[in-house]
Amino acid sequence: MMKKVGFIGLGEMGKPMALNLLKAGYELWVYDLLPERVDLLVAEGAHAATSPAEIGELTESTVIMVPASVHVREAVLGANGLLKGTQPDQVCIIMSTVDPMTVQDVARELAGKGARTIDAPVARSRAAAEKGTLAIFVGGAEADYETCLPLLEVMGSDIFYVGQLGNGQVVKIVNNMILGTQVAVLAEGLVLGVKAGVDPDVLVDSLEAGSASSFALKHHMKTYAMRDDLEGRFSVNYIMKDLELALSTGQHHHVPLAFTALAQQMYERARASGWGDLYYPVVLHDLENLTGVKVRTKNP
């Protein structure tokens, strides 16, 4: 069982995931471009690494949880990247949401040094990351998945082996593509209902009991957007990144994604309005401003 683990990327999701590995007894080496994030983990018992290359030298497996494809490439293939220090039989676990081609390119370079790669992007919220109840979609050789499963089970409660390397990213991209499009159409539907005269709470309660009920309605819209609670969660910028990944993956495989493209433009409007860092159901605000209504709950 691998006990020496590296962790690159200690942001909103990475930090609680790394903390759970510490609590589970793993010897953890951490790296982030922001030293204060590293300091927080060191205070909890982690070791600070000076670079991803050093993590490669000191660990048996490395989790990468950085924001985007360009950051994964830099963390692994950069001048002081993981590749420079990686050892034979080390496993690189890419838990960022990136394009499948990046995973395959990085894996090819690591394989040249005898290292292995799986992709294991995550779904659910920061609260789930804190509780260790993420959903994790794993692509790669099944033997590598089995090797990493004990580590993944510390961070997630629902873990799915989905086939070849890169398939984890495909599942995550499809997940967020569907969710992002749902939130955009919910914004349209809720604004239409309120503009036509239905009380927002009555409208949402009625929809919840009908066939339009969904996680996005109950969670994203009812719990957060209708309370104007839009700070510090998965932002417009992040959902835009994921929708762009979906569109580029669709282009690569010659699959038209018309509704995804329309949703992407709705979020682009929200970003143009200065809301890029807010929770992405803020897309509701744009339609509210256009129509002169507010979709807000009166419930505490």
C-alpha positions in Angstrom: 0.0 0.0 0.0 1.3 3.4 -1.0 1.9 5.6 2.1 4.1 8.4 0.8 1.8 10.7 -1.3 2.4 14.0 -3.0 -0.3 16.6 -3.5 0.0 19.5 -6.0 -2.7 22.2 -5.8 -4.1 23.2 -2.4 -7.0 25.4 -3.5 -10.7 25.3 -2.6 -11.0 21.6 -3.3 -7.4 20.4 -3.0 -6.9 21.6 0.6 -9.7 19.6 2.2 -8.8 16.5 0.0 -5.2 16.8 1.2 -6.3 17.2 4.8 -8.3 14.0 4.6 -5.2 12.1 3.4 -3.3 13.4 6.4 -6.0 12.4 8.8 -6.0 8.9 7.2 -2.3 8.5 8.1 -0.6 9.1 4.8 2.8 10.8 4.8 2.0 13.8 2.7 4.3 16.1 0.7 2.6 19.2 -0.6 3.2 21.9 -3.2 1.3 25.0 -4.3 2.3 28.3 -6.0 0.9 30.1 -3.0 3.2 29.5 0.0 0.5 30.4 2.5 -1.5 27.4 1.3 1.5 25.1 1.9 2.0 26.6 5.4 -1.6 25.7 6.4 -1.0 22.0 5.5 2.4 22.0 7.1 0.8 23.2 10.3 -1.4 20.1 10.1 1.5 17.7 9.7 2.3 17.7 6.0 5.8 18.2 4.5 6.5 21.2 2.3 8.1 20.4 -1.1 10.1 23.1 -3.0 8.8 21.9 -6.4 6.7 19.2 -8.2 10.1 17.6 -9.1 10.9 17.1 -5.5 7.6 15.5 -4.9 8.4 13.1 -7.7 11.6 12.2 -5.9 10.1 11.6 -2.5 6.7 9.9 -3.0 5.1 6.8 -4.4 2.0 8.5 -5.9 1.1 12.1 -6.6 -2.3 13.8 -6.7 -2.6 16.8 -9.0 -5.5 19.1 -8.3 -4.8 22.4 -10.2 -7.3 24.5 -12.0 -6.9 23.8 -15.7 -5.1 21.9 -18.5 -2.3 24.4 -18.8 -1.6 24.1 -15.1 -1.5 20.3 -15.3 1.0 20.4 -18.1 3.2 22.9 -16.2 3.0 20.8 -12.9 4.2 17.7 -14.8 6.1 18.8 -17.8 7.5 22.2 -16.7 11.1 23.0 -15.9 10.7 21.8 -12.3 7.8 19.5 -13.0 6.9 16.1 -11.6 8.4 14.4 -14.7 11.9 15.7 -13.8 11.9 13.8 -10.4 9.5 11.0 -11.0 10.5 7.4 -10.2 9.7 4.2 -12.0 6.3 2.7 -10.9 5.2 6.0 -9.3 1.5 6.7 -10.1 0.3 10.2 -11.1 -3.4 10.8 -10.2 -4.8 13.7 -12.2 -7.9 14.8 -10.3 -8.2 18.2 -12.0 -10.9 18.6 -14.7 -9.0 18.9 -17.9 -9.3 17.8 -21.5 -8.6 14.1 -22.2 -5.8 15.0 -24.6 -3.8 16.6 -21.8 -4.1 13.5 -19.7 -2.9 11.3 -22.5 0.0 13.6 -23.4 1.2 13.8 -19.8 0.8 10.0 -19.3 2.9 9.4 -22.4 5.8 11.4 -21.1 5.6 9.8 -17.6 5.5 6.4 -19.1 8.8 7.1 -20.7 10.3 7.1 -17.1 8.3 4.0 -16.1 5.6 5.9 -14.2 1.9 5.3 -14.5 -1.1 7.7 -14.8 -4.8 7.6 -14.0 -7.3 10.4 -14.3 -9.7 10.8 -11.5 -11.7 14.1 -11.6 -14.2 14.8 -8.9 -17.8 15.9 -8.7 -19.8 17.5 -5.8 -19.0 20.5 -3.6 -16.4 21.8 -1.3 -18.5 20.4 1.6 -18.2 17.0 0.1 -14.4 17.4 -0.3 -14.3 18.2 3.4 -16.4 15.2 4.4 -14.6 12.8 2.0 -17.8 12.1 0.1 -16.8 13.2 -3.4 -17.8 11.3 -6.5 -14.7 10.3 -8.4 -14.6 9.1 -12.0 -11.4 7.0 -12.8 -9.9 6.3 -16.1 -6.7 4.2 -16.8 -5.4 0.7 -16.5 -7.6 -1.3 -14.1 -4.6 -2.5 -12.2 -3.6 1.1 -11.5 -7.1 1.9 -10.4 -7.0 -1.0 -7.9 -3.6 0.2 -6.6 -5.0 3.7 -6.0 -8.4 2.7 -4.7 -7.5 2.9 -1.0 -6.2 6.4 -1.4 -9.2 7.5 -3.5 -11.6 6.0 -0.9 -10.3 8.5 1.6 -11.4 11.4 -0.6 -14.6 10.0 -2.1 -17.6 7.9 -1.2 -18.7 7.1 -4.7 -15.9 5.9 -7.0 -16.5 4.7 -10.5 -14.0 3.0 -12.8 -15.0 4.2 -16.2 -12.5 2.5 -18.5 -9.5 3.7 -20.5 -7.2 6.7 -19.6 -9.1 9.9 -20.3 -12.5 8.5 -19.7 -12.7 10.0 -16.2 -12.4 13.4 -17.8 -15.0 12.6 -20.4 -17.5 11.6 -17.7 -16.8 14.7 -15.6 -17.0 17.0 -18.7 -20.4 15.4 -19.6 -21.6 15.8 -16.0 -20.8 19.5 -15.8 -22.0 20.1 -19.3 -25.4 18.8 -18.4 -25.5 20.6 -15.0 -24.4 23.9 -16.5 -27.0 23.7 -19.2 -29.7 22.8 -16.6 -28.9 25.8 -14.5 -29.1 28.1 -17.5 -32.5 26.8 -18.6 -33.7 26.8 -15.0 -32.9 30.5 -14.8 -35.0 31.1 -17.9 -37.9 29.0 -16.6 -37.9 30.6 -13.1 -37.8 34.1 -14.5 -40.6 33.3 -17.0 -42.8 31.9 -14.2 -42.3 34.9 -11.9 -42.7 37.4 -14.7 -46.0 35.7 -15.6 -47.2 36.2 -12.1 -46.4 33.1 -10.0 -44.9 33.6 -6.6 -41.2 32.3 -6.6 -41.7 29.9 -3.7 -44.9 28.5 -5.1 -43.3 28.1 -8.5 -40.2 26.2 -7.1 -42.3 24.0 -4.7 -44.6 23.1 -7.6 -41.7 22.3 -9.9 -40.1 20.1 -7.3 -43.2 18.0 -7.1 -43.3 17.7 -10.9 -41.2 16.1 -13.6 -39.0 19.2 -13.8 -37.6 18.5 -10.4 -33.8 18.1 -10.3 -30.7 18.4 -8.1 -29.9 21.7 -9.8 -33.4 23.1 -9.0 -33.3 22.0 -5.3 -29.6 22.8 -4.7 -28.3 25.5 -7.0 -31.4 27.6 -7.5 -33.6 27.1 -4.4 -30.8 26.8 -1.7 -28.4 29.4 -3.1 -29.5 31.6 -6.1 -32.9 32.4 -4.6 -31.2 33.5 -1.4 -28.6 35.5 -3.3 -25.9 33.4 -1.6 -23.4 33.5 -4.4 -20.0 34.0 -2.9 -17.2 31.4 -2.5 -18.6 28.6 -4.6 -18.0 27.1 -8.1 -17.8 30.2 -10.2 -18.9 31.4 -13.6 -15.3 31.3 -14.6 -15.1 27.6 -13.7 -18.3 26.5 -15.4 -17.2 28.4 -18.4 -13.9 26.4 -18.4 -15.9 23.1 -18.2 -18.3 24.1 -21.0 -15.4 25.1 -23.2 -13.9 21.7 -22.5 -17.2 20.1 -23.5 -17.3 22.1 -26.7 -13.7 21.3 -27.7 -14.2 17.6 -26.9 -17.4 17.6 -29.0 -15.5 19.3 -31.9 -12.7 16.7 -31.6 -15.3 13.8 -31.9 -17.6 15.6 -34.4 -20.5 15.7 -32.0 -22.7 18.9 -32.2 -23.5 20.4 -28.8 -26.0 23.2 -29.6 -27.6 23.6 -26.2 -24.2 23.6 -24.5 -23.1 26.4 -26.9 -26.2 28.5 -26.0 -25.6 27.9 -22.3 -22.0 28.9 -22.6 -23.1 32.2 -24.1 -25.5 32.9 -21.2 -22.5 32.5 -18.8 -20.4 34.7 -21.0 -23.0 37.4 -20.6 -22.8 36.9 -16.8 -19.0 37.2 -17.0 -19.3 40.4 -19.1 -21.5 41.8 -16.4 -18.6 41.4 -13.9 -19.9 38.3 -12.2 -17.1 35.9 -13.3 -16.0 35.1 -9.7 -19.6 34.5 -8.4 -21.3 31.1 -8.1 -22.5 30.3 -11.6 -26.3 30.3 -10.9 -25.7 34.1 -10.9 -26.7 33.7 -14.5 -30.2 34.1 -13.1 -29.4 37.8 -12.3 -28.9 38.7 -15.9 -32.4 37.6 -16.9 -33.8 39.3 -13.8 -32.2 42.5 -14.9 -33.5 42.1 -18.4 -37.1 41.4 -17.3 -37.4 43.5 -14.2 -38.4 40.7 -11.8 -36.6 39.1 -8.8 -36.7 35.3 -8.2 -36.1 35.4 -4.4 -37.5 33.2 -1.6 -39.4 34.6 1.4 -38.5 31.5 3.4 -35.7 31.7 6.0 
